[in-house]
Amino acid sequence: MEPVWQYLRQNTLANRVFRAYQQIVDACCDAWTFFSNDTDLVTSVSSRDWAQVKI
């Protein structure tokens, strides 16, 4: 989860100022939707060499 959070902070949630809690929630939901809709990005960000199954 840490690499996902790092990606979101650096790419979709960076350098933002929010005036209300709901703006934070909306921005996080939008960022998560953007991220989760791109399967190649999800694979790229969440893949780890040590976690690969060796057959």
mmCIF file as Biopython writes it, N, C-alpha, C and O atoms, coordinates in Angstrom:
data_model
#
loop_
_atom_site.group_PDB
_atom_site.id
_atom_site.type_symbol
_atom_site.label_atom_id
_atom_site.label_alt_id
_atom_site.label_comp_id
_atom_site.label_asym_id
_atom_site.label_entity_id
_atom_site.label_seq_id
_atom_site.pdbx_PDB_ins_code
_atom_site.Cartn_x
_atom_site.Cartn_y
_atom_site.Cartn_z
_atom_site.occupancy
_atom_site.B_iso_or_equiv
_atom_site.auth_seq_id
_atom_site.auth_asym_id
_atom_site.pdbx_PDB_model_num
ATOM 1   N N  . MET A ? 1  ? 0.816   -1.201  0.000   1.0 0.0 1  A 1 
ATOM 2   C CA . MET A ? 1  ? 0.000   0.000   0.000   1.0 0.0 1  A 1 
ATOM 3   C C  . MET A ? 1  ? 0.857   1.261   0.000   1.0 0.0 1  A 1 
ATOM 4   O O  . MET A ? 1  ? 0.456   2.282   -0.559  1.0 0.0 1  A 1 
ATOM 5   N N  . GLU A ? 2  ? 2.021   1.200   0.615   1.0 0.0 2  A 1 
ATOM 6   C CA . GLU A ? 2  ? 2.879   2.384   0.667   1.0 0.0 2  A 1 
ATOM 7   C C  . GLU A ? 2  ? 3.253   2.916   -0.718  1.0 0.0 2  A 1 
ATOM 8   O O  . GLU A ? 2  ? 3.213   4.128   -0.925  1.0 0.0 2  A 1 
ATOM 9   N N  . PRO A ? 3  ? 3.618   2.047   -1.680  1.0 0.0 3  A 1 
ATOM 10  C CA . PRO A ? 3  ? 3.934   2.577   -3.017  1.0 0.0 3  A 1 
ATOM 11  C C  . PRO A ? 3  ? 2.725   3.250   -3.689  1.0 0.0 3  A 1 
ATOM 12  O O  . PRO A ? 3  ? 2.875   4.219   -4.433  1.0 0.0 3  A 1 
ATOM 13  N N  . VAL A ? 4  ? 1.549   2.727   -3.417  1.0 0.0 4  A 1 
ATOM 14  C CA . VAL A ? 4  ? 0.338   3.336   -3.990  1.0 0.0 4  A 1 
ATOM 15  C C  . VAL A ? 4  ? 0.130   4.727   -3.389  1.0 0.0 4  A 1 
ATOM 16  O O  . VAL A ? 4  ? -0.121  5.689   -4.114  1.0 0.0 4  A 1 
ATOM 17  N N  . TRP A ? 5  ? 0.235   4.829   -2.074  1.0 0.0 5  A 1 
ATOM 18  C CA . TRP A ? 5  ? 0.071   6.120   -1.404  1.0 0.0 5  A 1 
ATOM 19  C C  . TRP A ? 5  ? 1.129   7.112   -1.882  1.0 0.0 5  A 1 
ATOM 20  O O  . TRP A ? 5  ? 0.834   8.285   -2.110  1.0 0.0 5  A 1 
ATOM 21  N N  . GLN A ? 6  ? 2.361   6.630   -2.030  1.0 0.0 6  A 1 
ATOM 22  C CA . GLN A ? 6  ? 3.436   7.500   -2.511  1.0 0.0 6  A 1 
ATOM 23  C C  . GLN A ? 6  ? 3.129   7.997   -3.921  1.0 0.0 6  A 1 
ATOM 24  O O  . GLN A ? 6  ? 3.325   9.177   -4.211  1.0 0.0 6  A 1 
ATOM 25  N N  . TYR A ? 7  ? 2.657   7.129   -4.791  1.0 0.0 7  A 1 
ATOM 26  C CA . TYR A ? 7  ? 2.306   7.536   -6.150  1.0 0.0 7  A 1 
ATOM 27  C C  . TYR A ? 7  ? 1.202   8.599   -6.115  1.0 0.0 7  A 1 
ATOM 28  O O  . TYR A ? 7  ? 1.316   9.634   -6.771  1.0 0.0 7  A 1 
ATOM 29  N N  . LEU A ? 8  ? 0.155   8.349   -5.364  1.0 0.0 8  A 1 
ATOM 30  C CA . LEU A ? 8  ? -0.957  9.300   -5.301  1.0 0.0 8  A 1 
ATOM 31  C C  . LEU A ? 8  ? -0.506  10.652  -4.765  1.0 0.0 8  A 1 
ATOM 32  O O  . LEU A ? 8  ? -0.900  11.692  -5.294  1.0 0.0 8  A 1 
ATOM 33  N N  . ARG A ? 9  ? 0.315   10.647  -3.721  1.0 0.0 9  A 1 
ATOM 34  C CA . ARG A ? 9  ? 0.816   11.914  -3.160  1.0 0.0 9  A 1 
ATOM 35  C C  . ARG A ? 9  ? 1.647   12.674  -4.178  1.0 0.0 9  A 1 
ATOM 36  O O  . ARG A ? 9  ? 1.529   13.895  -4.289  1.0 0.0 9  A 1 
ATOM 37  N N  . GLN A ? 10 ? 2.482   11.971  -4.919  1.0 0.0 10 A 1 
ATOM 38  C CA . GLN A ? 10 ? 3.391   12.632  -5.854  1.0 0.0 10 A 1 
ATOM 39  C C  . GLN A ? 10 ? 2.721   13.050  -7.157  1.0 0.0 10 A 1 
ATOM 40  O O  . GLN A ? 10 ? 3.181   13.988  -7.810  1.0 0.0 10 A 1 
ATOM 41  N N  . ASN A ? 11 ? 1.649   12.377  -7.547  1.0 0.0 11 A 1 
ATOM 42  C CA . ASN A ? 11 ? 1.102   12.608  -8.879  1.0 0.0 11 A 1 
ATOM 43  C C  . ASN A ? 11 ? -0.296  13.207  -8.941  1.0 0.0 11 A 1 
ATOM 44  O O  . ASN A ? 11 ? -0.605  13.939  -9.882  1.0 0.0 11 A 1 
ATOM 45  N N  . THR A ? 12 ? -1.127  12.921  -7.985  1.0 0.0 12 A 1 
ATOM 46  C CA . THR A ? 12 ? -2.489  13.453  -8.073  1.0 0.0 12 A 1 
ATOM 47  C C  . THR A ? 12 ? -2.918  14.285  -6.872  1.0 0.0 12 A 1 
ATOM 48  O O  . THR A ? 12 ? -3.894  15.032  -6.947  1.0 0.0 12 A 1 
ATOM 49  N N  . LEU A ? 13 ? -2.201  14.159  -5.779  1.0 0.0 13 A 1 
ATOM 50  C CA . LEU A ? 13 ? -2.582  14.903  -4.576  1.0 0.0 13 A 1 
ATOM 51  C C  . LEU A ? 13 ? -1.522  15.904  -4.133  1.0 0.0 13 A 1 
ATOM 52  O O  . LEU A ? 13 ? -1.642  16.506  -3.066  1.0 0.0 13 A 1 
ATOM 53  N N  . ALA A ? 14 ? -0.500  16.083  -4.935  1.0 0.0 14 A 1 
ATOM 54  C CA . ALA A ? 14 ? 0.613   16.958  -4.559  1.0 0.0 14 A 1 
ATOM 55  C C  . ALA A ? 14 ? 0.235   18.439  -4.632  1.0 0.0 14 A 1 
ATOM 56  O O  . ALA A ? 14 ? -0.555  18.865  -5.474  1.0 0.0 14 A 1 
ATOM 57  N N  . ASN A ? 15 ? 0.824   19.193  -3.728  1.0 0.0 15 A 1 
ATOM 58  C CA . ASN A ? 15 ? 0.714   20.661  -3.741  1.0 0.0 15 A 1 
ATOM 59  C C  . ASN A ? 15 ? -0.721  21.156  -3.833  1.0 0.0 15 A 1 
ATOM 60  O O  . ASN A ? 15 ? -1.055  21.984  -4.681  1.0 0.0 15 A 1 
ATOM 61  N N  . ARG A ? 16 ? -1.544  20.648  -2.967  1.0 0.0 16 A 1 
ATOM 62  C CA . ARG A ? 16 ? -2.944  21.051  -2.945  1.0 0.0 16 A 1 
ATOM 63  C C  . ARG A ? 16 ? -3.274  21.654  -1.584  1.0 0.0 16 A 1 
ATOM 64  O O  . ARG A ? 16 ? -2.741  21.235  -0.557  1.0 0.0 16 A 1 
ATOM 65  N N  . VAL A ? 17 ? -4.146  22.626  -1.598  1.0 0.0 17 A 1 
ATOM 66  C CA . VAL A ? 17 ? -4.648  23.225  -0.367  1.0 0.0 17 A 1 
ATOM 67  C C  . VAL A ? 17 ? -6.153  23.011  -0.355  1.0 0.0 17 A 1 
ATOM 68  O O  . VAL A ? 17 ? -6.837  23.275  -1.344  1.0 0.0 17 A 1 
ATOM 69  N N  . PHE A ? 18 ? -6.650  22.541  0.750   1.0 0.0 18 A 1 
ATOM 70  C CA . PHE A ? 18 ? -8.083  22.264  0.869   1.0 0.0 18 A 1 
ATOM 71  C C  . PHE A ? 18 ? -8.688  23.162  1.938   1.0 0.0 18 A 1 
ATOM 72  O O  . PHE A ? 18 ? -8.096  23.387  2.993   1.0 0.0 18 A 1 
ATOM 73  N N  . ARG A ? 19 ? -9.857  23.659  1.647   1.0 0.0 19 A 1 
ATOM 74  C CA . ARG A ? 19 ? -10.530 24.538  2.604   1.0 0.0 19 A 1 
ATOM 75  C C  . ARG A ? 19 ? -11.520 23.776  3.483   1.0 0.0 19 A 1 
ATOM 76  O O  . ARG A ? 19 ? -11.925 24.257  4.541   1.0 0.0 19 A 1 
ATOM 77  N N  . ALA A ? 20 ? -11.901 22.585  3.033   1.0 0.0 20 A 1 
ATOM 78  C CA . ALA A ? 20 ? -12.890 21.826  3.797   1.0 0.0 20 A 1 
ATOM 79  C C  . ALA A ? 20 ? -12.586 20.336  3.715   1.0 0.0 20 A 1 
ATOM 80  O O  . ALA A ? 20 ? -11.964 19.859  2.766   1.0 0.0 20 A 1 
ATOM 81  N N  . TYR A ? 21 ? -13.036 19.626  4.719   1.0 0.0 21 A 1 
ATOM 82  C CA . TYR A ? 21 ? -12.829 18.180  4.787   1.0 0.0 21 A 1 
ATOM 83  C C  . TYR A ? 21 ? -13.368 17.480  3.541   1.0 0.0 21 A 1 
ATOM 84  O O  . TYR A ? 21 ? -12.717 16.588  2.998   1.0 0.0 21 A 1 
ATOM 85  N N  . GLN A ? 22 ? -14.543 17.879  3.094   1.0 0.0 22 A 1 
ATOM 86  C CA . GLN A ? 22 ? -15.161 17.224  1.935   1.0 0.0 22 A 1 
ATOM 87  C C  . GLN A ? 22 ? -14.301 17.379  0.679   1.0 0.0 22 A 1 
ATOM 88  O O  . GLN A ? 22 ? -14.296 16.492  -0.174  1.0 0.0 22 A 1 
ATOM 89  N N  . GLN A ? 23 ? -13.586 18.474  0.555   1.0 0.0 23 A 1 
ATOM 90  C CA . GLN A ? 23 ? -12.675 18.642  -0.579  1.0 0.0 23 A 1 
ATOM 91  C C  . GLN A ? 23 ? -11.547 17.612  -0.529  1.0 0.0 23 A 1 
ATOM 92  O O  . GLN A ? 23 ? -11.116 17.107  -1.565  1.0 0.0 23 A 1 
ATOM 93  N N  . ILE A ? 24 ? -11.083 17.310  0.653   1.0 0.0 24 A 1 
ATOM 94  C CA . ILE A ? 24 ? -10.041 16.295  0.815   1.0 0.0 24 A 1 
ATOM 95  C C  . ILE A ? 24 ? -10.585 14.928  0.410   1.0 0.0 24 A 1 
ATOM 96  O O  . ILE A ? 24 ? -9.945  14.188  -0.337  1.0 0.0 24 A 1 
ATOM 97  N N  . VAL A ? 25 ? -11.760 14.612  0.908   1.0 0.0 25 A 1 
ATOM 98  C CA . VAL A ? 25 ? -12.376 13.323  0.576   1.0 0.0 25 A 1 
ATOM 99  C C  . VAL A ? 25 ? -12.602 13.210  -0.923  1.0 0.0 25 A 1 
ATOM 100 O O  . VAL A ? 25 ? -12.308 12.173  -1.517  1.0 0.0 25 A 1 
ATOM 101 N N  . ASP A ? 26 ? -13.117 14.257  -1.536  1.0 0.0 26 A 1 
ATOM 102 C CA . ASP A ? 26 ? -13.379 14.239  -2.979  1.0 0.0 26 A 1 
ATOM 103 C C  . ASP A ? 26 ? -12.088 14.075  -3.779  1.0 0.0 26 A 1 
ATOM 104 O O  . ASP A ? 26 ? -12.043 13.306  -4.739  1.0 0.0 26 A 1 
ATOM 105 N N  . ALA A ? 27 ? -11.051 14.792  -3.386  1.0 0.0 27 A 1 
ATOM 106 C CA . ALA A ? 27 ? -9.771  14.701  -4.094  1.0 0.0 27 A 1 
ATOM 107 C C  . ALA A ? 27 ? -9.180  13.299  -3.967  1.0 0.0 27 A 1 
ATOM 108 O O  . ALA A ? 27 ? -8.648  12.760  -4.938  1.0 0.0 27 A 1 
ATOM 109 N N  . CYS A ? 28 ? -9.271  12.713  -2.787  1.0 0.0 28 A 1 
ATOM 110 C CA . CYS A ? 28 ? -8.760  11.354  -2.589  1.0 0.0 28 A 1 
ATOM 111 C C  . CYS A ? 28 ? -9.569  10.332  -3.385  1.0 0.0 28 A 1 
ATOM 112 O O  . CYS A ? 28 ? -9.003  9.402   -3.959  1.0 0.0 28 A 1 
ATOM 113 N N  . CYS A ? 29 ? -10.864 10.499  -3.420  1.0 0.0 29 A 1 
ATOM 114 C CA . CYS A ? 29 ? -11.705 9.594   -4.219  1.0 0.0 29 A 1 
ATOM 115 C C  . CYS A ? 29 ? -11.390 9.724   -5.701  1.0 0.0 29 A 1 
ATOM 116 O O  . CYS A ? 29 ? -11.302 8.718   -6.406  1.0 0.0 29 A 1 
ATOM 117 N N  . ASP A ? 30 ? -11.220 10.946  -6.178  1.0 0.0 30 A 1 
ATOM 118 C CA . ASP A ? 30 ? -10.873 11.163  -7.587  1.0 0.0 30 A 1 
ATOM 119 C C  . ASP A ? 30 ? -9.512  10.560  -7.911  1.0 0.0 30 A 1 
ATOM 120 O O  . ASP A ? 30 ? -9.341  9.936   -8.958  1.0 0.0 30 A 1 
ATOM 121 N N  . ALA A ? 31 ? -8.550  10.743  -7.020  1.0 0.0 31 A 1 
ATOM 122 C CA . ALA A ? 31 ? -7.206  10.198  -7.231  1.0 0.0 31 A 1 
ATOM 123 C C  . ALA A ? 31 ? -7.250  8.675   -7.260  1.0 0.0 31 A 1 
ATOM 124 O O  . ALA A ? 31 ? -6.630  8.051   -8.121  1.0 0.0 31 A 1 
ATOM 125 N N  . TRP A ? 32 ? -7.981  8.075   -6.323  1.0 0.0 32 A 1 
ATOM 126 C CA . TRP A ? 32 ? -8.084  6.617   -6.280  1.0 0.0 32 A 1 
ATOM 127 C C  . TRP A ? 32 ? -8.772  6.084   -7.536  1.0 0.0 32 A 1 
ATOM 128 O O  . TRP A ? 32 ? -8.337  5.077   -8.094  1.0 0.0 32 A 1 
ATOM 129 N N  . THR A ? 33 ? -9.829  6.740   -7.982  1.0 0.0 33 A 1 
ATOM 130 C CA . THR A ? 33 ? -10.536 6.314   -9.195  1.0 0.0 33 A 1 
ATOM 131 C C  . THR A ? 33 ? -9.620  6.392   -10.402 1.0 0.0 33 A 1 
ATOM 132 O O  . THR A ? 33 ? -9.582  5.468   -11.215 1.0 0.0 33 A 1 
ATOM 133 N N  . PHE A ? 34 ? -8.880  7.489   -10.527 1.0 0.0 34 A 1 
ATOM 134 C CA . PHE A ? 34 ? -7.919  7.642   -11.619 1.0 0.0 34 A 1 
ATOM 135 C C  . PHE A ? 34 ? -6.910  6.497   -11.597 1.0 0.0 34 A 1 
ATOM 136 O O  . PHE A ? 34 ? -6.645  5.869   -12.622 1.0 0.0 34 A 1 
ATOM 137 N N  . PHE A ? 35 ? -6.357  6.239   -10.429 1.0 0.0 35 A 1 
ATOM 138 C CA . PHE A ? 35 ? -5.342  5.197   -10.281 1.0 0.0 35 A 1 
ATOM 139 C C  . PHE A ? 35 ? -5.918  3.813   -10.568 1.0 0.0 35 A 1 
ATOM 140 O O  . PHE A ? 35 ? -5.344  3.053   -11.348 1.0 0.0 35 A 1 
ATOM 141 N N  . SER A ? 36 ? -7.023  3.488   -9.956  1.0 0.0 36 A 1 
ATOM 142 C CA . SER A ? 36 ? -7.566  2.129   -10.057 1.0 0.0 36 A 1 
ATOM 143 C C  . SER A ? 36 ? -8.130  1.801   -11.434 1.0 0.0 36 A 1 
ATOM 144 O O  . SER A ? 36 ? -8.269  0.625   -11.772 1.0 0.0 36 A 1 
ATOM 145 N N  . ASN A ? 37 ? -8.452  2.794   -12.223 1.0 0.0 37 A 1 
ATOM 146 C CA . ASN A ? 37 ? -8.963  2.546   -13.580 1.0 0.0 37 A 1 
ATOM 147 C C  . ASN A ? 37 ? -7.864  2.241   -14.588 1.0 0.0 37 A 1 
ATOM 148 O O  . ASN A ? 37 ? -8.157  1.826   -15.710 1.0 0.0 37 A 1 
ATOM 149 N N  . ASP A ? 38 ? -6.615  2.437   -14.212 1.0 0.0 38 A 1 
ATOM 150 C CA . ASP A ? 38 ? -5.488  2.190   -15.114 1.0 0.0 38 A 1 
ATOM 151 C C  . ASP A ? 38 ? -4.752  0.932   -14.638 1.0 0.0 38 A 1 
ATOM 152 O O  . ASP A ? 38 ? -3.872  1.011   -13.781 1.0 0.0 38 A 1 
ATOM 153 N N  . THR A ? 39 ? -5.117  -0.225  -15.196 1.0 0.0 39 A 1 
ATOM 154 C CA . THR A ? 39 ? -4.558  -1.490  -14.723 1.0 0.0 39 A 1 
ATOM 155 C C  . THR A ? 39 ? -3.047  -1.571  -14.935 1.0 0.0 39 A 1 
ATOM 156 O O  . THR A ? 39 ? -2.345  -2.168  -14.119 1.0 0.0 39 A 1 
ATOM 157 N N  . ASP A ? 40 ? -2.542  -0.988  -16.004 1.0 0.0 40 A 1 
ATOM 158 C CA . ASP A ? 40 ? -1.094  -0.989  -16.217 1.0 0.0 40 A 1 
ATOM 159 C C  . ASP A ? 40 ? -0.383  -0.194  -15.122 1.0 0.0 40 A 1 
ATOM 160 O O  . ASP A ? 40 ? 0.678   -0.599  -14.646 1.0 0.0 40 A 1 
ATOM 161 N N  . LEU A ? 41 ? -0.958  0.918   -14.732 1.0 0.0 41 A 1 
ATOM 162 C CA . LEU A ? 41 ? -0.379  1.735   -13.666 1.0 0.0 41 A 1 
ATOM 163 C C  . LEU A ? 41 ? -0.424  0.985   -12.337 1.0 0.0 41 A 1 
ATOM 164 O O  . LEU A ? 41 ? 0.557   0.983   -11.593 1.0 0.0 41 A 1 
ATOM 165 N N  . VAL A ? 42 ? -1.543  0.355   -12.037 1.0 0.0 42 A 1 
ATOM 166 C CA . VAL A ? 42 ? -1.665  -0.416  -10.802 1.0 0.0 42 A 1 
ATOM 167 C C  . VAL A ? 42 ? -0.597  -1.503  -10.756 1.0 0.0 42 A 1 
ATOM 168 O O  . VAL A ? 42 ? 0.067   -1.686  -9.736  1.0 0.0 42 A 1 
ATOM 169 N N  . THR A ? 43 ? -0.436  -2.218  -11.857 1.0 0.0 43 A 1 
ATOM 170 C CA . THR A ? 43 ? 0.574   -3.273  -11.931 1.0 0.0 43 A 1 
ATOM 171 C C  . THR A ? 43 ? 1.964   -2.702  -11.741 1.0 0.0 43 A 1 
ATOM 172 O O  . THR A ? 43 ? 2.777   -3.265  -11.007 1.0 0.0 43 A 1 
ATOM 173 N N  . SER A ? 44 ? 2.238   -1.602  -12.390 1.0 0.0 44 A 1 
ATOM 174 C CA . SER A ? 44 ? 3.556   -0.987  -12.312 1.0 0.0 44 A 1 
ATOM 175 C C  . SER A ? 44 ? 3.899   -0.525  -10.899 1.0 0.0 44 A 1 
ATOM 176 O O  . SER A ? 44 ? 4.995   -0.785  -10.403 1.0 0.0 44 A 1 
ATOM 177 N N  . VAL A ? 45 ? 2.978   0.144   -10.270 1.0 0.0 45 A 1 
ATOM 178 C CA . VAL A ? 45 ? 3.225   0.707   -8.949  1.0 0.0 45 A 1 
ATOM 179 C C  . VAL A ? 45 ? 3.255   -0.373  -7.866  1.0 0.0 45 A 1 
ATOM 180 O O  . VAL A ? 45 ? 4.000   -0.258  -6.893  1.0 0.0 45 A 1 
ATOM 181 N N  . SER A ? 46 ? 2.455   -1.411  -8.033  1.0 0.0 46 A 1 
ATOM 182 C CA . SER A ? 46 ? 2.338   -2.404  -6.969  1.0 0.0 46 A 1 
ATOM 183 C C  . SER A ? 46 ? 3.201   -3.644  -7.161  1.0 0.0 46 A 1 
ATOM 184 O O  . SER A ? 46 ? 3.240   -4.502  -6.279  1.0 0.0 46 A 1 
ATOM 185 N N  . SER A ? 47 ? 3.890   -3.759  -8.286  1.0 0.0 47 A 1 
ATOM 186 C CA . SER A ? 47 ? 4.739   -4.932  -8.517  1.0 0.0 47 A 1 
ATOM 187 C C  . SER A ? 47 ? 6.034   -4.827  -7.724  1.0 0.0 47 A 1 
ATOM 188 O O  . SER A ? 47 ? 6.638   -3.759  -7.623  1.0 0.0 47 A 1 
ATOM 189 N N  . ARG A ? 48 ? 6.435   -5.937  -7.177  1.0 0.0 48 A 1 
ATOM 190 C CA . ARG A ? 48 ? 7.701   -6.027  -6.465  1.0 0.0 48 A 1 
ATOM 191 C C  . ARG A ? 48 ? 8.380   -7.308  -6.888  1.0 0.0 48 A 1 
ATOM 192 O O  . ARG A ? 48 ? 7.742   -8.359  -6.947  1.0 0.0 48 A 1 
ATOM 193 N N  . ASP A ? 49 ? 9.673   -7.237  -7.186  1.0 0.0 49 A 1 
ATOM 194 C CA . ASP A ? 49 ? 10.412  -8.422  -7.612  1.0 0.0 49 A 1 
ATOM 195 C C  . ASP A ? 49 ? 10.323  -9.541  -6.573  1.0 0.0 49 A 1 
ATOM 196 O O  . ASP A ? 49 ? 10.178  -10.709 -6.934  1.0 0.0 49 A 1 
ATOM 197 N N  . TRP A ? 50 ? 10.408  -9.198  -5.305  1.0 0.0 50 A 1 
ATOM 198 C CA . TRP A ? 50 ? 10.407  -10.207 -4.263  1.0 0.0 50 A 1 
ATOM 199 C C  . TRP A ? 50 ? 9.055   -10.878 -4.099  1.0 0.0 50 A 1 
ATOM 200 O O  . TRP A ? 50 ? 8.960   -11.922 -3.453  1.0 0.0 50 A 1 
ATOM 201 N N  . ALA A ? 51 ? 8.008   -10.299 -4.670  1.0 0.0 51 A 1 
ATOM 202 C CA . ALA A ? 51 ? 6.667   -10.845 -4.507  1.0 0.0 51 A 1 
ATOM 203 C C  . ALA A ? 51 ? 6.222   -11.698 -5.696  1.0 0.0 51 A 1 
ATOM 204 O O  . ALA A ? 51 ? 5.081   -12.158 -5.728  1.0 0.0 51 A 1 
ATOM 205 N N  . GLN A ? 52 ? 7.090   -11.912 -6.655  1.0 0.0 52 A 1 
ATOM 206 C CA . GLN A ? 52 ? 6.741   -12.696 -7.827  1.0 0.0 52 A 1 
ATOM 207 C C  . GLN A ? 52 ? 6.696   -14.183 -7.501  1.0 0.0 52 A 1 
ATOM 208 O O  . GLN A ? 52 ? 7.521   -14.693 -6.743  1.0 0.0 52 A 1 
ATOM 209 N N  . VAL A ? 53 ? 5.727   -14.862 -8.081  1.0 0.0 53 A 1 
ATOM 210 C CA . VAL A ? 53 ? 5.616   -16.300 -7.924  1.0 0.0 53 A 1 
ATOM 211 C C  . VAL A ? 53 ? 6.523   -16.953 -8.942  1.0 0.0 53 A 1 
ATOM 212 O O  . VAL A ? 53 ? 6.429   -16.680 -10.138 1.0 0.0 53 A 1 
ATOM 213 N N  . LYS A ? 54 ? 7.398   -17.812 -8.466  1.0 0.0 54 A 1 
ATOM 214 C CA . LYS A ? 54 ? 8.325   -18.530 -9.348  1.0 0.0 54 A 1 
ATOM 215 C C  . LYS A ? 54 ? 7.796   -19.920 -9.579  1.0 0.0 54 A 1 
ATOM 216 O O  . LYS A ? 54 ? 7.556   -20.673 -8.636  1.0 0.0 54 A 1 
ATOM 217 N N  . ILE A ? 55 ? 7.617   -20.253 -10.827 1.0 0.0 55 A 1 
ATOM 218 C CA . ILE A ? 55 ? 7.103   -21.583 -11.164 1.0 0.0 55 A 1 
ATOM 219 C C  . ILE A ? 55 ? 8.224   -22.424 -11.749 1.0 0.0 55 A 1 
ATOM 220 O O  . ILE A ? 55 ? 8.008   -23.583 -12.102 1.0 0.0 55 A 1 
#
